[in-house]
Amino acid sequence: MKIYLIHFKVILVFLLIGGLMGCSTREVSEQFTGSTEQRLITHSLDDLMTELPEIPLKDVAGKKVFMQTHFIKLGELIEYATSRLRAEINKRYHPEWVYSESEADYSLDVFFTSLGTDKDSFGLSIPLPVQGQGTAPAKIPLLSFEMFHGISEMYLYLTDTATNEVQRLSKRKVELRNDKIATPILTIPVSSVD
């Protein structure tokens, strides 16, 4: 009888450890409600714009340019990204922006493939029977690695309207991290937006 009781306790301990280790969540946020979330996306966009290469964009210096931006969801975020891109191009090349492709020397089509944040965590934690912030369940971290990333990604086509020559800027991506190791008592930052 003692052997069965020992086997039962060992199995119970392994099930409990497996349940705790299996606690992992991933959350994709649609709203930029918190300051960290807003900073992650705006700083990643800023880094993306400052890393734009000279070629082919230097061709628009002093020229008439018509720009269209594209994203799967229209709204304030794409307007912000468009304004940030326009400001960077203005700073570098001083084009004359026009509102019709027929009067432009160059047409610029910008495709944003990612503008957002995501959260992911894994490790040991105790799930609670209540709803947490956003869509993730509430939990008490025993020892977990929590990741919060801001991702901006884009590519573009620059068309010379006189010759119809098209140049493509390959995909560019910037990912900013705000990671931490969490315990019930202490949170240790691993990386930060700043």
C-alpha positions as CSV (number, residue, x, y, z in Angstrom):
1,M,0.0,0.0,0.0
2,K,2.9,2.4,0.8
3,I,4.3,1.9,-2.7
4,Y,1.0,2.9,-4.3
5,L,0.8,6.0,-2.1
6,I,4.4,7.0,-3.1
7,H,3.6,6.4,-6.8
8,F,0.5,8.5,-6.5
9,K,2.4,11.4,-4.8
10,V,5.1,11.3,-7.5
11,I,2.6,11.3,-10.3
12,L,0.7,14.2,-8.6
13,V,3.9,16.2,-8.2
14,F,4.7,15.7,-11.9
15,L,1.2,16.7,-13.0
16,L,1.4,19.8,-10.9
17,I,4.9,20.7,-12.3
18,G,3.7,20.0,-15.8
19,G,0.6,22.2,-15.3
20,L,2.7,25.1,-14.0
21,M,5.3,24.8,-16.7
22,G,2.6,24.7,-19.4
23,C,1.3,28.1,-18.5
24,S,2.2,30.2,-21.5
25,T,0.3,33.0,-23.0
26,R,0.5,35.1,-26.2
27,E,-1.5,38.2,-26.6
28,V,-1.8,40.3,-29.7
29,S,-3.2,43.7,-28.9
30,E,-5.4,45.7,-31.2
31,Q,-5.6,48.8,-29.0
32,F,-2.7,51.0,-28.0
33,T,-4.0,51.7,-24.6
34,G,-0.9,51.8,-22.4
35,S,2.1,54.1,-22.6
36,T,4.5,51.2,-23.0
37,E,2.5,49.9,-25.9
38,Q,2.3,53.3,-27.5
39,R,6.1,53.9,-27.0
40,L,7.0,50.5,-28.4
41,I,5.1,51.1,-31.7
42,T,6.1,54.7,-32.2
43,H,9.7,54.2,-31.3
44,S,9.9,51.2,-33.7
45,L,8.3,53.3,-36.4
46,D,10.8,56.1,-35.7
47,D,13.8,53.6,-35.9
48,L,12.3,52.2,-39.2
49,M,12.1,55.6,-40.8
50,T,15.6,56.7,-39.7
51,E,17.0,53.5,-41.2
52,L,15.6,54.1,-44.7
53,P,18.3,53.7,-47.3
54,E,19.4,56.4,-49.7
55,I,18.7,54.3,-52.7
56,P,16.2,54.6,-54.4
57,L,14.7,57.4,-52.3
58,K,17.4,60.0,-53.2
59,D,15.8,60.1,-56.7
60,V,12.9,62.1,-55.3
61,A,15.1,65.1,-54.1
62,G,13.4,68.3,-55.3
63,K,10.9,66.3,-57.5
64,K,7.1,66.2,-57.5
65,V,6.0,63.1,-55.5
66,F,2.7,61.4,-55.1
67,M,2.6,59.0,-52.2
68,Q,0.1,56.3,-51.2
69,T,0.4,54.1,-48.1
70,H,-1.3,50.7,-47.7
71,F,-2.1,48.6,-44.7
72,I,-4.6,45.9,-44.0
73,K,-6.5,48.2,-41.5
74,L,-6.9,51.9,-42.0
75,G,-7.0,54.2,-39.0
76,E,-4.9,56.5,-36.8
77,L,-2.0,54.1,-36.8
78,I,-1.5,54.2,-40.6
79,E,-2.0,57.9,-40.6
80,Y,0.7,58.3,-38.0
81,A,3.1,56.0,-39.9
82,T,2.4,57.9,-43.2
83,S,3.0,61.3,-41.5
84,R,6.3,59.9,-40.0
85,L,7.5,58.6,-43.4
86,R,6.6,61.9,-45.1
87,A,8.4,63.9,-42.4
88,E,11.6,61.7,-42.8
89,I,11.5,62.1,-46.6
90,N,10.9,65.9,-46.2
91,K,13.9,66.2,-43.9
92,R,16.2,64.4,-46.3
93,Y,15.1,65.2,-49.8
94,H,12.7,68.2,-49.8
95,P,10.3,66.9,-52.5
96,E,7.2,68.7,-53.6
97,W,4.2,66.6,-52.5
98,V,1.4,66.5,-55.1
99,Y,-2.1,64.9,-54.7
100,S,-2.5,63.4,-58.1
101,E,-0.3,60.8,-59.8
102,S,-0.8,62.5,-63.1
103,E,1.2,65.6,-62.0
104,A,4.0,63.7,-60.2
105,D,7.5,63.0,-61.3
106,Y,7.6,60.0,-59.0
107,S,4.9,57.8,-57.5
108,L,5.7,56.2,-54.1
109,D,3.6,53.1,-53.0
110,V,4.4,52.2,-49.4
111,F,3.2,48.9,-48.0
112,F,3.2,48.4,-44.2
113,T,3.2,44.7,-43.4
114,S,3.3,45.1,-39.6
115,L,2.5,48.0,-37.3
116,G,1.7,46.7,-33.8
117,T,2.8,45.1,-30.6
118,D,2.6,41.6,-29.2
119,K,3.1,40.0,-25.8
120,D,4.4,36.6,-25.0
121,S,5.3,34.9,-21.8
122,F,6.5,31.5,-20.7
123,G,7.8,29.8,-17.6
124,L,6.3,28.9,-14.2
125,S,3.2,30.7,-13.2
126,I,0.0,30.0,-11.3
127,P,-3.2,30.8,-13.4
128,L,-5.9,32.5,-11.5
129,P,-9.7,32.0,-12.2
130,V,-10.2,35.6,-13.1
131,Q,-9.7,37.6,-16.3
132,G,-6.5,39.7,-16.6
133,Q,-5.7,42.8,-18.5
134,G,-6.7,42.5,-22.2
135,T,-7.5,38.9,-23.3
136,A,-4.8,37.2,-21.2
137,P,-5.9,35.3,-18.1
138,A,-4.6,36.6,-14.8
139,K,-1.7,34.7,-13.3
140,I,0.9,34.9,-10.5
141,P,4.4,34.4,-12.0
142,L,6.7,32.1,-10.0
143,L,9.5,32.4,-12.5
144,S,8.6,33.6,-16.0
145,F,10.1,35.4,-19.0
146,E,7.7,38.1,-20.2
147,M,8.2,39.7,-23.6
148,F,6.5,42.8,-25.0
149,H,7.5,43.8,-28.5
150,G,6.8,46.6,-30.9
151,I,7.1,45.7,-34.5
152,S,7.2,48.0,-37.6
153,E,7.8,46.5,-41.1
154,M,7.4,47.9,-44.6
155,Y,8.5,47.8,-48.2
156,L,7.9,50.3,-51.0
157,Y,7.9,50.8,-54.7
158,L,9.1,54.0,-56.4
159,T,7.9,54.6,-59.9
160,D,9.3,57.1,-62.3
161,T,6.1,58.3,-63.9
162,A,7.9,59.5,-67.1
163,T,9.6,56.1,-67.9
164,N,7.4,53.8,-65.8
165,E,10.7,52.4,-64.3
166,V,9.9,50.8,-60.9
167,Q,12.4,50.4,-58.1
168,R,11.6,48.3,-55.1
169,L,13.0,48.9,-51.6
170,S,13.2,45.5,-50.0
171,K,11.4,44.8,-46.8
172,R,12.6,46.6,-43.7
173,K,11.8,45.6,-40.2
174,V,12.4,47.0,-36.7
175,E,11.5,45.2,-33.5
176,L,11.8,46.9,-30.2
177,R,11.8,44.8,-27.0
178,N,10.6,45.4,-23.5
179,D,11.4,42.1,-21.8
180,K,11.5,41.1,-18.1
181,I,12.0,38.2,-15.8
182,A,9.1,38.1,-13.4
183,T,8.8,36.5,-9.9
184,P,6.1,36.9,-7.3
185,I,8.2,39.5,-5.4
186,L,10.6,41.0,-8.0
187,T,10.6,42.0,-11.7
188,I,13.9,42.2,-13.4
189,P,14.0,44.2,-16.7
190,V,16.1,42.5,-19.4
191,S,15.5,45.1,-22.1
192,S,13.6,48.3,-22.3
193,V,12.1,50.7,-24.9
194,D,14.6,53.4,-23.8
